[in-house]
């Protein structure tokens, strides 16, 4: 899938690079034998960041793949369902 919105693409890339940096930081923490609580806190932050990136990508996927080639009432219904789905998945652990 090609992200059509260049701003959305750049935003997703920034998020993924930030996550990559967080992962490297945790690797260093493990190598340095840092406190377990600190490591778990960082892993939790990474999980939240991945969740956010996944939802951002899902929103783009929905708008490109599911709403494309629909019109009128059907498009509006699909758009509403898509927003509800993304919101619901955002609440999942």
N, C-alpha and C positions, 0 to 999 in steps of 0.2 A: 504494500500500500504506500502510495506517495502522499505525504502531508502537503496539502495544497496551500495552506496558510503559512507563509514564511515566518511570521512571528510565533506561531504555535510550534513550529519546528525548532526554532532557536530556543524557545523557552524549554522545550523538552530536552534538548541537548544540554542546556545549562543545568537542568535538574539532574540528568544522568551523570554529568561530570562531577557535580557536587556529591552525589552518592558514591561515585568512584573514589573521590577523595576521602569520604568518611570511611569507606571500607579499608583503604590503605592505612588510615589512622588507627583503626581497630587492630589491624595486623601488627602495627608497631606497638600498640598497647599490649598485645599478647606476647610479643617478643620481649618486651620490657618487663613482663610479669606484673603489670599494673593491677590494681585492686579489681576484684571480680565485679563489684557493684558499678564501678565506672565503665567497665567493658559492657556490661548488660545495658546500662543506660544508653551508651552509644549504639548498640545493636537495636535497641528499641527505636531510637531516632532514625536509624537506617530503614527499619521496617516501615515507619510512618512516611518517610521520604519516597520509598518505592511505591507505597500505596497511592500517594499523591501523584506520582509520575504515571502510574497505571491508569488512574482515573482521568488524568489529562489526555492520555493517549486514547482511552476509550471514548471520550467525548469527540475527539477528532475522527476516530473510526466510525462512530455512529453518524456523524454529520456527513462524512464522505460516502460511506458504503451503504448505509441503510436509508438515508433520506434522499440520496441522489435518485433521480428518475421517478420521483413521486410528486404529485401536485395536489393543490386544493386541500380539502378536508382530510384526505388520507395522509398528506404530508404533516399537517398540524397534529393529527392524532399520533402519528409515529414520533414526532418531535416531543410531544408531551410524555409519551411512554419512555422515550430515550432519556429525558431529563429525570424522570422518576427512577429509572434503572440506575443511572449514574449516582443519584442521591442515595439510593438504597445500598449500593455497593460501597459508597463512601462511609456508611455507618457500620459495615461489617468489620469484624476484628481482623 
